[in-house]
Amino acid sequence: MTPDSMNVFKMILGAGLMVQFVLLLLFVFSVTSWAIILLKFRYLRRAFSESANFTEFFWKSRSLSDAFARSKQLRTSPVARVFRIGYLELKKLDQSGVPFSSGGEPEQEGASGGGLASRSSGLDNVRRALRRATRSEVTKMTQLVPFLATTGNTTPFIGLFGTVWGIMNSFHGIGLRGSASLAVVAPGISEALVATAAGLAVAIPAVIFFNYFMNRIRVLESELESFSADFVNIIEREMLRREGGGHGRSG
């Protein structure tokens, strides 16, 4: 341990009870923030990697059922989970008799009126399911991240409170001793200033990683919205192929 670190440690031990409490509180904020940072960094890195993996497989696959099987292997991918929700909704429509789903035969031409209404309603159901799944994924990705913003906003003031309290005690001690020499004032003030430094040391990484994580989450949210739109377009094209008696991508 270096002499400087020893001096800081001695200043912390020599600080008043309120300053020590403030430093303990800042330590709790710091440990919690770094735990969240490590957890979210690992989670978002895997989410990006697996989502890229699934998206590449999805566009290369010949059927939605193959993509569905692949999506179940990628548990951390938000895109894969959104696809599974949309695919399962599509299968429900197929089972209920709506003719444009991932399986089934083309609708008979004579039932075009009712069939068109059913297809439109079914497509709206898929869109709603995809929107709900996207919102759920974004909520899951942002869990715990606001704590970093709270840490960045509050810990400098918590540290400043400890400093102000320590300086008040120092001036109170000066009044009791009746002396205002630098030797009397400096130790108490330096001990109090440790709280401000600690508050900034906790806040700066929290703010940096909060902005980093929110930027990454916005990118993933944009990818989810783009994928959902592409998935709906695939369903609409499949519907048109079936109406024309053609064959396309099926599940």
ZAFI-565742 format. One record per atom (N, C-alpha, C): x negated, y negated, z negated. Coordinates in Angstrom, 1 decimal, always signed. Layout:
# residues N
       xx       yy       zz
        X        Y        Z
...
***
This chain:
# residues 251
       xx       yy       zz
     -0.9     +1.2     +0.0
     +0.0     +0.0     +0.0
     -0.9     -1.2     +0.0
     -0.6     -2.2     +0.9
     -1.4     -3.4     +1.0
     -1.2     -4.4     -0.2
     -2.1     -5.3     -0.4
     -1.9     -6.3     -1.5
     -0.6     -7.1     -1.3
     -0.4     -7.5     +0.0
     +0.8     -8.3     +0.3
     +2.1     -7.5     -0.1
     +2.2     -6.2     +0.3
     +3.4     -5.5     +0.0
     +3.5     -5.3     -1.5
     +2.3     -5.2     -2.2
     +2.4     -5.1     -3.7
     +2.9     -6.4     -4.3
     +2.5     -7.5     -3.7
     +3.0     -8.8     -4.2
     +4.5     -8.9     -4.0
     +5.0     -8.5     -2.9
     +6.5     -8.5     -2.6
     +7.2     -7.6     -3.6
     +6.6     -6.5     -3.8
     +7.3     -5.5     -4.8
     +7.3     -6.1     -6.2
     +6.2     -6.8     -6.6
     +6.1     -7.4     -7.9
     +7.1     -8.6     -8.0
     +7.3     -9.3     -6.9
     +8.2    -10.4     -6.9
     +9.7     -9.9     -7.1
    +10.0     -8.8     -6.4
    +11.3     -8.2     -6.6
    +11.5     -7.7     -8.0
    +10.5     -7.1     -8.6
    +10.7     -6.6    -10.0
    +10.8     -7.8    -11.0
    +10.1     -8.9    -10.6
    +10.1    -10.1    -11.5
    +11.3    -11.0    -11.3
    +12.1    -10.7    -10.3
    +13.3    -11.6    -10.0
    +14.3    -11.4    -11.1
    +15.3    -12.3    -11.1
    +16.4    -12.2    -12.1
    +17.3    -11.1    -11.7
    +18.2    -10.8    -12.6
    +19.2     -9.7    -12.4
    +20.1     -9.9    -11.2
    +20.5    -11.2    -11.0
    +21.4    -11.5     -9.9
    +20.7    -11.3     -8.6
    +19.4    -11.8     -8.5
    +18.7    -11.7     -7.3
    +18.4    -10.2     -7.0
    +18.1     -9.4     -8.0
    +17.9     -8.0     -7.8
    +19.2     -7.3     -7.3
    +20.3     -7.7     -7.9
    +21.6     -7.2     -7.4
    +21.9     -7.5     -5.9
    +21.5     -8.7     -5.5
    +21.7     -9.1     -4.1
    +20.8     -8.3     -3.3
    +19.6     -8.1     -3.7
    +18.6     -7.2     -2.9
    +19.1     -5.8     -2.8
    +19.7     -5.3     -3.9
    +20.2     -3.9     -3.8
    +21.4     -3.9     -2.8
    +22.3     -4.9     -2.9
    +23.4     -4.9     -1.9
    +22.9     -5.0     -0.5
    +21.9     -5.8     -0.2
    +21.3     -5.9     +1.1
    +20.7     -4.5     +1.5
    +20.1     -3.8     +0.6
    +19.5     -2.5     +0.9
    +20.6     -1.5     +1.3
    +21.7     -1.6     +0.6
    +22.9     -0.7     +1.0
    +23.3     -1.1     +2.4
    +23.5     -2.3     +2.7
    +23.9     -2.8     +4.1
    +22.8     -2.3     +5.1
    +21.6     -2.4     +4.8
    +20.5     -2.0     +5.7
    +20.6     -0.5     +6.0
    +20.7     +0.3     +5.0
    +20.7     +1.8     +5.1
    +21.9     +2.2     +6.0
    +23.1     +1.6     +5.6
    +24.3     +1.9     +6.4
    +24.2     +1.5     +7.8
    +23.7     +0.3     +8.1
    +23.5     -0.2     +9.4
    +22.6     +0.7    +10.3
    +21.5     +1.1     +9.7
    +20.5     +1.9    +10.4
    +21.1     +3.3    +10.7
    +21.9     +3.8     +9.7
    +22.6     +5.1    +10.0
    +23.5     +5.0    +11.2
    +24.3     +3.9    +11.2
    +25.2     +3.7    +12.3
    +24.5     +3.6    +13.6
    +23.4     +2.8    +13.6
    +22.6     +2.6    +14.8
    +22.0     +3.9    +15.4
    +21.5     +4.7    +14.5
    +20.9     +6.0    +15.0
    +22.0     +6.9    +15.5
    +23.2     +6.9    +14.8
    +24.3     +7.8    +15.2
    +24.9     +7.3    +16.5
    +25.1     +6.0    +16.7
    +25.7     +5.5    +17.9
    +24.7     +5.6    +19.1
    +23.5     +5.4    +18.8
    +22.5     +5.4    +19.9
    +22.5     +6.8    +20.5
    +22.4     +7.8    +19.6
    +22.4     +9.2    +20.1
    +23.7     +9.6    +20.8
    +24.8     +9.2    +20.2
    +26.1     +9.5    +20.8
    +26.3     +8.9    +22.2
    +26.0     +7.6    +22.3
    +26.2     +6.9    +23.6
    +25.2     +7.4    +24.7
    +24.0     +7.8    +24.3
    +23.0     +8.3    +25.2
    +23.6     +9.6    +25.8
    +24.1    +10.5    +24.9
    +24.7    +11.8    +25.4
    +25.9    +11.5    +26.2
    +26.7    +10.5    +25.8
    +28.0    +10.2    +26.6
    +27.6     +9.8    +28.0
    +26.6     +8.9    +28.1
    +26.2     +8.5    +29.5
    +25.7     +9.6    +30.3
    +24.9    +10.4    +29.7
    +24.2    +11.6    +30.4
    +25.3    +12.6    +30.9
    +26.2    +13.0    +30.0
    +27.2    +14.0    +30.3
    +28.2    +13.4    +31.3
    +28.6    +12.1    +31.1
    +29.5    +11.5    +32.1
    +29.0    +11.5    +33.5
    +27.7    +11.1    +33.6
    +27.1    +11.1    +34.9
    +27.0    +12.5    +35.5
    +26.8    +13.5    +34.6
    +26.7    +14.9    +35.0
    +28.1    +15.3    +35.6
    +29.2    +15.0    +34.8
    +30.5    +15.4    +35.2
    +31.0    +14.7    +36.4
    +30.7    +13.4    +36.5
    +31.2    +12.7    +37.7
    +30.5    +13.3    +39.0
    +29.2    +13.6    +38.9
    +28.6    +14.2    +40.1
    +29.2    +15.5    +40.4
    +29.5    +16.3    +39.4
    +30.1    +17.7    +39.7
    +31.5    +17.5    +40.2
    +32.3    +16.5    +39.7
    +33.6    +16.3    +40.1
    +33.7    +16.0    +41.6
    +32.9    +15.1    +42.1
    +32.9    +14.8    +43.5
    +32.4    +15.9    +44.4
    +31.6    +16.8    +43.9
    +31.1    +17.9    +44.7
    +32.0    +19.1    +44.6
    +32.9    +19.2    +43.6
    +33.7    +20.4    +43.4
    +34.8    +20.5    +44.5
    +35.2    +21.7    +44.8
    +36.2    +21.9    +45.8
    +37.6    +21.9    +45.2
    +37.8    +22.0    +44.0
    +39.2    +22.0    +43.4
    +39.1    +21.4    +42.0
    +40.3    +20.9    +41.6
    +40.4    +20.3    +40.3
    +40.2    +21.3    +39.2
    +40.6    +22.5    +39.4
    +40.5    +23.6    +38.4
    +39.0    +23.8    +38.1
    +38.1    +23.8    +39.1
    +36.7    +23.9    +38.9
    +36.2    +22.7    +38.0
    +36.6    +21.5    +38.3
    +36.2    +20.4    +37.6
    +36.7    +20.5    +36.1
    +37.9    +21.0    +36.0
    +38.5    +21.2    +34.6
    +37.6    +22.2    +33.8
    +37.2    +23.2    +34.4
    +36.4    +24.2    +33.7
    +35.0    +23.6    +33.3
    +34.5    +22.8    +34.2
    +33.2    +22.1    +33.9
    +33.4    +21.1    +32.8
    +34.5    +20.4    +32.8
    +34.8    +19.3    +31.8
    +34.8    +19.9    +30.4
    +35.3    +21.1    +30.2
    +35.3    +21.7    +28.9
    +34.0    +22.0    +28.3
    +33.0    +22.1    +29.2
    +31.6    +22.3    +28.7
    +30.9    +21.0    +28.3
    +31.4    +19.9    +28.7
    +30.8    +18.6    +28.4
    +31.6    +17.9    +27.3
    +31.4    +18.3    +26.1
    +32.2    +17.8    +25.0
    +32.0    +16.3    +24.6
    +30.9    +15.8    +25.0
    +30.6    +14.4    +24.6
    +30.9    +13.4    +25.7
    +31.3    +13.9    +26.8
    +31.5    +13.0    +28.0
    +32.9    +12.3    +27.9
    +33.0    +11.0    +27.8
    +34.4    +10.4    +27.8
    +35.1    +10.6    +29.1
    +34.4    +10.6    +30.2
    +35.0    +10.7    +31.5
    +35.6    +12.1    +31.6
    +34.9    +13.1    +31.1
    +35.4    +14.5    +31.2
    +36.6    +14.7    +30.3
    +36.7    +14.0    +29.2
    +37.8    +14.1    +28.3
    +39.0    +13.4    +29.0
    +38.8    +12.3    +29.6
    +39.9    +11.6    +30.3
    +40.4    +12.4    +31.4
    +39.5    +13.0    +32.1
    +40.0    +13.9    +33.2
    +40.8    +15.1    +32.7
    +40.4    +15.7    +31.6
    +41.2    +16.8    +31.0
    +42.6    +16.4    +30.7
    +42.7    +15.2    +30.1
    +44.1    +14.7    +29.8
    +44.9    +14.5    +31.0
    +44.3    +13.9    +32.1
    +45.1    +13.7    +33.3
    +45.4    +15.0    +34.0
    +44.5    +16.0    +34.0
    +44.7    +17.3    +34.6
    +45.8    +18.0    +33.9
    +45.8    +18.0    +32.6
    +46.8    +18.7    +31.8
    +48.2    +18.1    +32.0
    +48.2    +16.8    +32.2
    +49.5    +16.1    +32.5
    +50.0    +16.5    +33.9
    +49.0    +16.7    +34.8
    +49.4    +17.1    +36.1
    +49.9    +18.6    +36.1
    +49.3    +19.4    +35.3
    +49.8    +20.8    +35.2
    +51.2    +20.8    +34.6
    +51.5    +19.9    +33.6
    +52.8    +19.9    +33.1
    +53.9    +19.5    +34.1
    +53.5    +18.6    +35.0
    +54.4    +18.2    +36.0
    +54.7    +19.3    +37.0
    +53.6    +20.1    +37.3
    +53.7    +21.2    +38.1
    +54.7    +22.2    +37.6
    +54.6    +22.5    +36.2
    +55.5    +23.4    +35.6
    +56.9    +23.0    +35.5
    +57.1    +21.6    +35.5
    +58.4    +21.1    +35.4
    +59.1    +21.0    +36.8
    +58.3    +21.3    +37.9
    +58.9    +21.3    +39.2
    +58.6    +20.1    +40.1
    +57.9    +19.2    +39.6
    +57.5    +18.0    +40.4
    +56.5    +18.5    +41.5
    +56.7    +18.3    +42.7
    +56.1    +19.0    +43.8
    +54.7    +18.5    +44.2
    +54.1    +17.4    +43.6
    +52.9    +16.9    +44.1
    +51.7    +17.3    +43.2
    +51.9    +18.2    +42.3
    +50.8    +18.4    +41.3
    +49.7    +19.2    +41.8
    +48.9    +19.8    +40.9
    +47.6    +20.5    +41.3
    +47.9    +21.8    +41.9
    +49.1    +22.3    +41.9
    +49.4    +23.6    +42.5
    +50.8    +23.6    +43.0
    +51.3    +24.6    +43.7
    +52.7    +24.7    +44.2
    +52.8    +24.5    +45.6
    +53.9    +24.6    +46.2
    +54.1    +24.5    +47.6
    +54.7    +23.1    +48.0
    +54.5    +22.7    +49.2
    +55.1    +21.4    +49.6
    +56.6    +21.4    +49.4
    +57.1    +20.2    +49.1
    +58.5    +20.0    +49.0
    +59.2    +20.1    +50.3
    +60.4    +20.6    +50.2
    +61.3    +20.7    +51.4
    +61.7    +19.4    +51.9
    +61.7    +19.2    +53.1
    +62.0    +17.8    +53.7
    +63.4    +17.3    +53.3
    +64.3    +18.2    +53.1
    +65.7    +17.8    +52.8
    +65.9    +17.1    +51.5
    +64.9    +17.4    +50.6
    +65.0    +16.9    +49.2
    +64.2    +15.6    +49.0
    +64.0    +14.9    +50.1
    +63.1    +13.7    +50.1
    +63.5    +12.7    +49.1
    +64.8    +12.4    +49.0
    +65.3    +11.3    +48.1
    +64.9    +11.6    +46.7
    +65.5    +12.7    +46.1
    +65.2    +13.1    +44.7
    +63.7    +13.4    +44.5
    +63.1    +14.0    +45.6
    +61.7    +14.4    +45.4
    +60.8    +13.2    +45.3
    +61.1    +12.1    +46.1
    +60.3    +10.9    +46.0
    +60.4    +10.2    +44.6
    +61.6    +10.2    +44.1
    +61.8     +9.7    +42.7
    +61.0    +10.5    +41.7
    +61.1    +11.8    +41.8
    +60.4    +12.7    +40.9
    +58.9    +12.5    +41.0
    +58.4    +12.4    +42.2
    +56.9    +12.2    +42.4
    +56.5    +10.9    +41.8
    +57.3     +9.8    +42.1
    +56.9     +8.5    +41.6
    +56.9     +8.5    +40.0
    +57.9     +9.1    +39.4
    +58.0     +9.2    +38.0
    +56.8    +10.1    +37.4
    +56.5    +11.2    +38.1
    +55.4    +12.0    +37.7
    +54.1    +11.3    +37.8
    +53.9    +10.5    +38.9
    +52.6     +9.8    +39.0
    +52.5     +8.8    +37.9
    +53.6     +8.1    +37.6
    +53.5     +7.1    +36.5
    +53.2     +7.8    +35.2
    +53.6     +9.0    +35.0
    +53.3     +9.8    +33.7
    +51.8    +10.0    +33.7
    +51.2    +10.4    +34.8
    +49.8    +10.7    +34.9
    +49.0     +9.4    +34.6
    +49.4     +8.3    +35.2
    +48.8     +7.0    +35.0
    +48.8     +6.6    +33.5
    +50.0     +6.8    +32.9
    +50.1     +6.5    +31.4
    +49.2     +7.3    +30.6
    +49.1     +8.6    +30.9
    +48.3     +9.5    +30.2
    +46.8     +9.1    +30.3
    +46.4     +8.7    +31.5
    +45.0     +8.3    +31.7
    +44.7     +7.0    +31.0
    +45.7     +6.1    +31.0
    +45.5     +4.8    +30.2
    +45.4     +5.1    +28.7
    +46.2     +6.0    +28.2
    +46.1     +6.3    +26.8
    +44.8     +7.0    +26.5
    +44.4     +7.9    +27.3
    +43.1     +8.6    +27.1
    +41.9     +7.6    +27.1
    +42.0     +6.7    +28.1
    +40.9     +5.7    +28.2
    +40.9     +4.8    +26.9
    +42.0     +4.3    +26.4
    +42.0     +3.5    +25.2
    +41.5     +4.3    +24.0
    +41.9     +5.6    +24.0
    +41.5     +6.5    +22.9
    +39.9     +6.6    +22.9
    +39.4     +6.8    +24.1
    +37.9     +7.0    +24.2
    +37.2     +5.7    +23.8
    +37.7     +4.5    +24.2
    +37.1     +3.3    +23.9
    +37.1     +3.1    +22.4
    +38.3     +3.4    +21.8
    +38.4     +3.3    +20.3
    +37.4     +4.2    +19.6
    +37.2     +5.4    +20.1
    +36.3     +6.3    +19.5
    +34.9     +5.8    +19.6
    +34.5     +5.2    +20.8
    +33.2     +4.8    +21.0
    +32.9     +3.5    +20.1
    +33.9     +2.7    +19.8
    +33.6     +1.5    +19.1
    +33.7     +1.7    +17.6
    +34.1     +2.9    +17.1
    +34.2     +3.2    +15.7
    +32.8     +2.9    +15.0
    +32.9     +2.3    +13.9
    +31.7     +1.9    +13.1
    +30.9     +0.8    +13.6
    +31.0     +0.5    +14.9
    +30.2     -0.6    +15.5
    +30.5     -1.9    +14.9
    +31.8     -2.3    +14.6
    +32.1     -3.6    +14.0
    +31.4     -3.8    +12.7
    +31.0     -2.7    +12.0
    +30.2     -2.9    +10.8
    +28.9     -3.6    +11.0
    +28.3     -3.4    +12.2
    +27.1     -4.1    +12.5
    +27.3     -5.6    +12.7
    +28.4     -5.9    +13.3
    +28.8     -7.3    +13.4
    +29.0     -8.0    +12.0
    +29.7     -7.2    +11.1
    +29.9     -7.7     +9.8
    +28.6     -7.9     +9.0
    +27.7     -6.9     +9.2
    +26.4     -7.0     +8.6
    +25.6     -8.2     +9.1
    +25.6     -8.4    +10.4
    +24.9     -9.6    +11.0
    +25.5    -10.9    +10.6
    +26.8    -11.0    +10.3
    +27.4    -12.2     +9.9
    +27.3    -12.5     +8.5
    +27.3    -11.5     +7.6
    +27.4    -11.7     +6.2
    +26.0    -11.7     +5.4
    +25.1    -10.8     +5.8
    +23.9    -10.6     +5.0
    +23.0    -11.8     +4.9
    +22.9    -12.7     +6.0
    +22.1    -13.9     +5.8
    +22.7    -14.8     +4.6
    +24.0    -14.8     +4.5
    +24.6    -15.6     +3.5
    +24.5    -15.0     +2.1
    +24.6    -13.6     +2.1
    +24.3    -12.9     +0.8
    +22.9    -13.2     +0.4
    +22.0    -13.1     +1.3
    +20.6    -13.4     +0.9
    +20.4    -14.8     +0.5
    +21.1    -15.8     +1.1
    +21.0    -17.2     +0.8
    +21.6    -17.4     -0.6
    +22.7    -16.7     -0.9
    +23.3    -16.8     -2.3
    +22.2    -16.4     -3.3
    +21.5    -15.3     -3.1
    +20.5    -14.8     -4.0
    +19.4    -15.8     -4.2
    +19.0    -16.5     -3.1
    +18.0    -17.5     -3.1
    +18.5    -18.7     -3.9
    +19.7    -19.2     -3.7
    +20.2    -20.3     -4.4
    +20.3    -20.0     -5.9
    +20.8    -18.8     -6.2
    +20.9    -18.4     -7.6
    +19.5    -18.4     -8.3
    +18.5    -17.9     -7.6
    +17.1    -17.8     -8.1
    +16.5    -19.2     -8.3
    +16.8    -20.1     -7.3
    +16.2    -21.4     -7.5
    +16.9    -22.2     -8.6
    +18.2    -21.9     -8.8
    +18.9    -22.5    -10.0
    +18.3    -22.1    -11.3
    +18.0    -20.8    -11.4
    +17.3    -20.3    -12.6
    +16.0    -20.9    -12.8
    +15.2    -21.1    -11.7
    +13.9    -21.7    -11.7
    +14.0    -23.1    -12.3
    +14.9    -23.9    -11.8
    +15.0    -25.3    -12.3
    +15.6    -25.3    -13.7
    +16.4    -24.3    -14.0
    +16.8    -24.2    -15.4
    +15.6    -24.0    -16.4
    +14.7    -23.1    -15.9
    +13.5    -22.8    -16.7
    +12.6    -24.0    -16.8
    +12.5    -24.8    -15.7
    +11.7    -26.0    -15.8
    +12.3    -27.0    -16.8
    +13.6    -27.1    -16.9
    +14.2    -28.0    -17.9
    +13.9    -27.5    -19.3
    +14.0    -26.2    -19.5
    +13.7    -25.7    -20.8
    +12.2    -25.9    -21.2
    +11.3    -25.7    -20.3
     +9.9    -25.9    -20.6
     +9.5    -27.3    -20.6
    +10.2    -28.2    -19.9
     +9.9    -29.6    -19.9
     +8.7    -29.8    -19.0
     +8.4    -28.9    -18.1
     +7.2    -29.0    -17.2
     +7.6    -28.7    -15.7
     +7.2    -29.5    -14.8
     +7.5    -29.4    -13.4
     +6.3    -29.1    -12.5
     +5.3    -28.5    -13.1
     +4.1    -28.3    -12.3
     +4.3    -27.2    -11.3
     +3.5    -27.1    -10.3
     +3.6    -26.1     -9.2
     +3.4    -24.7     -9.8
     +2.6    -24.5    -10.7
     +2.4    -23.2    -11.3
     +3.6    -22.7    -12.0
     +4.5    -23.6    -12.5
     +5.7    -23.2    -13.1
     +6.8    -22.9    -12.1
     +6.9    -23.8    -11.1
     +8.0    -23.7    -10.1
     +7.8    -22.6     -9.1
     +6.6    -22.5     -8.6
     +6.3    -21.6     -7.4
     +6.7    -20.1     -7.6
     +6.4    -19.5     -8.7
     +6.8    -18.1     -8.8
     +8.3    -17.8     -8.7
     +9.1    -18.6     -9.4
    +10.5    -18.4     -9.4
    +11.1    -18.6     -8.0
    +10.6    -19.7     -7.4
    +11.2    -20.0     -6.0
    +10.8    -18.9     -5.0
     +9.5    -18.5     -5.1
     +9.1    -17.4     -4.2
     +9.8    -16.1     -4.3
    +10.2    -15.8     -5.6
    +11.0    -14.6     -5.9
    +12.4    -14.8     -5.3
    +12.9    -16.0     -5.4
    +14.3    -16.2     -4.9
    +14.3    -16.2     -3.3
    +13.2    -16.7     -2.7
    +13.2    -16.7     -1.2
    +13.1    -15.3     -0.6
    +12.7    -14.4     -1.4
    +12.6    -13.0     -0.9
    +14.0    -12.5     -0.5
    +15.1    -13.0     -1.2
    +16.5    -12.6     -0.9
    +16.9    -13.1     +0.5
    +16.5    -14.4     +0.8
    +16.8    -14.9     +2.2
    +16.1    -14.1     +3.3
    +14.8    -13.8     +3.0
    +14.0    -13.0     +4.0
    +14.6    -11.6     +4.2
    +15.1    -11.0     +3.1
    +15.7     -9.7     +3.2
    +17.0     -9.8     +3.9
    +17.8    -10.8     +3.7
    +19.1    -11.0     +4.4
    +18.9    -11.1     +5.9
    +17.8    -11.8     +6.3
    +17.5    -12.0     +7.7
    +17.0    -10.6     +8.3
    +16.2     -9.9     +7.5
    +15.7     -8.7     +8.0
    +16.8     -7.6     +8.2
    +17.8     -7.7     +7.4
    +19.0     -6.8     +7.6
    +19.8     -7.2     +8.8
    +20.0     -8.5     +8.9
    +21.0     -9.1     +9.9
    +20.5     -9.0    +11.3
    +19.2     -9.2    +11.6
    +18.7     -9.3    +12.9
    +18.8     -8.0    +13.7
    +18.4     -6.8    +13.2
    +18.6     -5.6    +13.9
    +20.1     -5.3    +14.1
    +20.9     -5.6    +13.1
    +22.3     -5.3    +13.2
    +22.9     -6.1    +14.4
    +22.6     -7.3    +14.6
    +23.1     -8.2    +15.7
    +22.6     -7.7    +17.0
    +21.3     -7.3    +17.1
    +20.7     -6.8    +18.3
    +21.4     -5.6    +18.8
    +21.6     -4.6    +17.9
    +22.2     -3.3    +18.3
    +23.7     -3.4    +18.5
    +24.3     -4.4    +17.8
    +25.8     -4.6    +18.0
    +26.0     -5.0    +19.5
    +25.2     -6.0    +19.9
    +25.3     -6.5    +21.3
    +25.0     -5.4    +22.3
    +23.9     -4.6    +22.0
    +23.5     -3.5    +22.9
    +24.6     -2.5    +23.0
    +25.2     -2.1    +21.9
    +26.2     -1.0    +21.9
    +27.5     -1.5    +22.6
    +27.9     -2.7    +22.4
    +29.1     -3.2    +23.0
    +28.9     -3.4    +24.5
    +27.7     -3.7    +24.9
    +27.5     -3.8    +26.4
    +27.5     -2.4    +27.0
    +27.0     -1.4    +26.3
    +27.0     +0.0    +26.8
    +28.5     +0.5    +26.8
    +29.2     +0.2    +25.8
    +30.6     +0.6    +25.7
    +31.4     +0.0    +26.8
    +31.2     -1.3    +27.1
    +31.9     -1.9    +28.2
    +31.6     -1.2    +29.6
    +30.3     -0.8    +29.8
    +30.0     -0.1    +31.0
    +30.8     +1.2    +31.1
    +30.8     +1.9    +30.0
    +31.5     +3.2    +30.0
    +33.0     +3.0    +30.2
    +33.6     +1.9    +29.6
    +35.0     +1.6    +29.8
    +35.3     +1.3    +31.2
    +34.4     +0.6    +31.9
    +34.6     +0.3    +33.3
    +34.5     +1.6    +34.1
    +33.6     +2.5    +33.8
    +33.5     +3.8    +34.5
    +34.8     +4.6    +34.3
    +35.3     +4.6    +33.1
    +36.6     +5.3    +32.8
    +37.7     +4.8    +33.6
    +37.8     +3.4    +33.7
    +38.9     +2.8    +34.5
    +38.8     +3.2    +36.0
    +37.5     +3.1    +36.5
    +37.3     +3.4    +37.9
    +37.6     +4.9    +38.2
    +37.2     +5.8    +37.3
    +37.5     +7.2    +37.5
    +39.0     +7.5    +37.5
    +39.7     +6.8    +36.5
    +41.1     +7.0    +36.4
    +41.8     +6.6    +37.7
    +41.4     +5.4    +38.3
    +42.0     +5.0    +39.5
    +41.6     +5.9    +40.7
    +40.4     +6.5    +40.7
    +40.1     +7.4    +41.8
    +40.9     +8.7    +41.6
    +41.1     +9.1    +40.4
    +41.8    +10.4    +40.1
    +43.2    +10.2    +40.6
    +43.9     +9.1    +40.3
    +45.2     +8.8    +40.8
    +45.3     +8.8    +42.3
    +44.3     +8.2    +42.9
    +44.2     +8.2    +44.4
    +44.1     +9.6    +45.0
    +43.4    +10.4    +44.4
    +43.2    +11.8    +44.8
    +44.6    +12.5    +44.8
    +45.4    +12.3    +43.7
    +46.7    +12.9    +43.6
    +47.6    +12.3    +44.7
    +47.5    +11.0    +44.9
    +48.4    +10.5    +45.9
    +48.1    +11.0    +47.3
    +46.8    +11.1    +47.6
    +46.4    +11.7    +48.9
    +46.8    +13.2    +49.0
    +46.7    +13.9    +47.9
    +47.2    +15.3    +47.9
    +48.7    +15.4    +48.2
    +49.4    +14.4    +47.6
    +50.9    +14.4    +47.8
    +51.2    +14.2    +49.3
    +50.4    +13.3    +49.9
    +50.7    +13.0    +51.3
    +50.3    +14.2    +52.2
    +49.3    +14.9    +51.8
    +48.9    +16.1    +52.6
    +50.0    +17.2    +52.5
    +50.5    +17.3    +51.3
    +51.5    +18.4    +51.1
    +52.8    +18.0    +51.9
    +53.1    +16.7    +51.9
    +54.3    +16.3    +52.6
    +54.1    +16.5    +54.1
    +52.8    +16.4    +54.6
    +52.6    +16.7    +56.0
    +52.3    +18.1    +56.3
    +52.4    +19.0    +55.3
    +52.1    +20.4    +55.5
    +50.7    +20.8    +55.5
    +49.8    +19.8    +55.2
    +48.3    +20.1    +55.2
    +47.9    +20.7    +53.9
    +46.6    +21.0    +53.9
    +46.0    +21.5    +52.7
    +44.8    +20.6    +52.3
    +44.7    +20.5    +51.0
    +43.6    +19.6    +50.5
    +43.1    +20.2    +49.2
    +42.6    +19.3    +48.4
    +42.0    +19.7    +47.2
    +43.1    +20.1    +46.2
    +43.0    +21.3    +45.7
    +44.0    +21.8    +44.8
    +43.4    +22.4    +43.6
    +44.2    +22.6    +42.6
    +43.7    +23.2    +41.3
    +44.3    +24.5    +41.0
***
